[in-house]
C-alpha cells in the first residue's frame, strides 16, 4: 500500500513537470517570434539543453528554437502516430474482448471499450456507413487516441467487443455452373473447366411427369456420392427437410416470366426489327397513357430492354405487347408470341378451372414449337419451367397472387443498406448484424386522443 502511494506521487510530480515544461516552451516560442519582429539582428542563443534524466525540473532558457520545435513535434507525433500491424488485422483471435469489456478505453479514460464501440456503432447506423468506411473510421479514431488504447479496428473485433457473432458468411458462386468461385488477382473467378455454357432442357426429352420429393432426395444423394450433378441436382438441400418438393416450392412469375423469358424473347426480336419499326414501337410506348394506379412509364426504348423493370415486362406481356409488336414481326413469331400472352393472361388471374386447362395446353404447344420457331438454344430452364405453371396455379392460385411483386415496395428500404453494385447480399447481411448488435429504441405510433 505504501509503495503504491509513492508510485502515485512520482507520477503526479512527473506530469506536473511535463506540463510546466510545455508551458515554458510555448511561452519561449511566442516571445521568440515577438522579439524577431522587433529586431531581426538578434542572435539566436546557443543550444545547451540537456535531457539526461526526466526528473530534472529546471529548464534552460538559452535553448535553441529549432531544437525545441523538434522536441515538441516528436513528443506530439509519438503520442498520436499509430501503425496497424498485420497480425492485428488478420488474426482477430488475439483480441481478447472478454478481458477488455469492463476496462477503460485507455489509461485514465472515463469510458469503457464496449461503451465507446457502442456509441460509434450508433453513429455508423445513423450515418448509413458501409463496412469499409466503418473500419476506416475506427482505425482513424484509434490512431488519434493514445497508443495504449484498446479500441477495435476490424469488423470481427467490433462484433466480439459487442458480444455478437456474425450471422452470415459470404461465399461466391458462378452464375452459370453454380460452382464455388476462387480468388485470383483479387477477383472472384470460376475455375470449373468442365462448364461449356448454358444447359438446355429439350422438349422432346421430357416425359411429361413431375418429379416427386423422394426422387429429388435420391438424385441429390447420388450426386453427392458421385461428385457430379444428377438430372440437374447437385446435392441434398437442407430446405428439403422443411419443404416438400415440388408442392411447397413455387415458381415466381415475376422472375420466370417478366425478368426471365420475356427478356430472352425481346433480345431475339431486335435483330429482326428494322430501324423504322423500332422508332414506331418506341413512339407508341412513350405515348401510352395509363391509369394512375398503373405507374409504369417507358423511359427506355425497347432496344434498352436491360433497363426495363419488372413492372414494364408485366404490362407488356399482359396488356400492350401484342398490339405493339405484331405489326412489325413475321407472322410465325407474332402468332407464337400471341399464344404465350394468352396463356400467361389466363394463369395470371384465372376465373375458372377451364381457363387453367386451356392455358396448360397453350403452354405445352408454345414450348413444343419454340425450338422450331427459333432454335434449340431457347430451351433453357426458364422455358421448361413454364410447363409446371398450370399445376402450380391449381394448388396455390393465380400467378398474380403468388409472385414477388408484393415485395417490390420493400426494395427502397434495401437500397439504403447497400453502397455501389458489388457484394449486395453481404452488405445487407452486414447491416443486419449491426442492427442485431446495437439495440436501438423502437418507434411507436402515438395513440389518437
Rosetta blueprint (number, residue, H / E / L):
1 X L
2 X H
3 X H
4 X H
5 X H
6 X H
7 X H
8 X H
9 X H
10 X H
11 X H
12 X H
13 X H
14 X H
15 X H
16 X H
17 X H
18 X H
19 X H
20 X H
21 X H
22 X H
23 X H
24 X H
25 X H
26 X H
27 X H
28 X H
29 X H
30 X H
31 X H
32 X H
33 X H
34 X H
35 X H
36 X H
37 X H
38 X H
39 X L
40 X L
41 X L
42 X L
43 X L
44 X L
45 X L
46 X L
47 X L
48 X L
49 X L
50 X L
51 X L
52 X L
53 X L
54 X L
55 X L
56 X L
57 X L
58 X L
59 X L
60 X L
61 X L
62 X L
63 X L
64 X L
65 X H
66 X H
67 X H
68 X H
69 X H
70 X H
71 X H
72 X H
73 X H
74 X H
75 X H
76 X H
77 X H
78 X H
79 X H
80 X H
81 X L
82 X L
83 X L
84 X L
85 X L
86 X H
87 X H
88 X H
89 X H
90 X H
91 X L
92 X H
93 X H
94 X H
95 X L
96 X L
97 X H
98 X H
99 X H
100 X H
101 X L
102 X L
103 X L
104 X E
105 X L
106 X L
107 X L
108 X L
109 X L
110 X L
111 X L
112 X E
113 X H
114 X H
115 X H
116 X H
117 X H
118 X H
119 X H
120 X H
121 X H
122 X H
123 X H
124 X H
125 X H
126 X H
127 X H
128 X L
129 X L
130 X L
131 X H
132 X H
133 X H
134 X H
135 X H
136 X H
137 X H
138 X H
139 X H
140 X H
141 X H
142 X H
143 X H
144 X H
145 X L
146 X L
147 X L
148 X L
149 X L
150 X L
151 X L
152 X L
153 X L
154 X L
155 X H
156 X H
157 X H
158 X H
159 X H
160 X H
161 X H
162 X L
163 X L
164 X L
165 X L
166 X L
167 X L
168 X L
169 X L
170 X L
171 X L
172 X L
173 X E
174 X L
175 X L
176 X L
177 X L
178 X L
179 X L
180 X E
181 X L
182 X E
183 X E
184 X E
185 X L
186 X L
187 X E
188 X E
189 X E
190 X L
191 X L
192 X L
193 X L
194 X L
195 X L
196 X L
197 X L
198 X L
199 X L
200 X L
201 X L
202 X L
203 X H
204 X H
205 X H
206 X L
207 X L
208 X L
209 X L
210 X L
211 X L
212 X L
213 X H
214 X H
215 X H
216 X H
217 X H
218 X H
219 X H
220 X H
221 X H
222 X H
223 X H
224 X H
225 X H
226 X H
227 X L
228 X L
229 X L
230 X E
231 X L
232 X L
233 X E
234 X L
235 X L
236 X L
237 X L
238 X H
239 X H
240 X H
241 X H
242 X L
243 X L
244 X L
245 X L
246 X L
247 X L
248 X L
249 X L
250 X L
251 X L
252 X L
253 X H
254 X H
255 X H
256 X H
257 X H
258 X H
259 X H
260 X H
261 X H
262 X H
263 X H
264 X H
265 X H
266 X H
267 X H
268 X H
269 X H
270 X H
271 X L
272 X L
273 X L
274 X L
275 X H
276 X H
277 X H
278 X H
279 X H
280 X H
281 X H
282 X H
283 X H
284 X H
285 X H
286 X H
287 X H
288 X L
289 X L
290 X L
291 X L
292 X L
293 X L
294 X L
295 X L
296 X L
297 X L
298 X L
299 X L
300 X L
301 X L
302 X H
303 X H
304 X H
305 X H
306 X H
307 X H
308 X L
309 X L
310 X H
311 X H
312 X H
313 X H
314 X H
315 X H
316 X H
317 X H
318 X H
319 X H
320 X H
321 X H
322 X H
323 X H
324 X H
325 X H
326 X H
327 X H
328 X H
329 X L
330 X L
331 X H
332 X H
333 X H
334 X H
335 X H
336 X H
337 X H
338 X H
339 X H
340 X H
341 X H
342 X H
343 X H
344 X H
345 X H
346 X H
347 X H
348 X H
349 X L
350 X L
351 X L
352 X L
353 X H
354 X H
355 X H
356 X H
357 X H
358 X H
359 X H
360 X H
361 X H
362 X H
363 X H
364 X H
365 X H
366 X H
367 X H
368 X H
369 X H
370 X H
371 X H
372 X H
373 X H
374 X L
375 X L
376 X H
377 X H
378 X H
379 X L
380 X L
381 X H
382 X H
383 X H
384 X H
385 X H
386 X H
387 X H
388 X H
389 X H
390 X H
391 X H
392 X H
393 X H
394 X H
395 X H
396 X H
397 X L
398 X L
399 X H
400 X H
401 X H
402 X L
403 X L
404 X H
405 X H
406 X H
407 X H
408 X H
409 X H
410 X H
411 X H
412 X H
413 X H
414 X H
415 X H
416 X L
417 X L
418 X L
419 X L
420 X L
421 X L
422 X L
423 X L
424 X H
425 X H
426 X H
427 X H
428 X H
429 X H
430 X H
431 X H
432 X H
433 X H
434 X H
435 X H
436 X H
437 X H
438 X L
439 X L
440 X L
441 X L
442 X L
443 X L
444 X L
445 X L
446 X L
447 X L
448 X L
449 X L
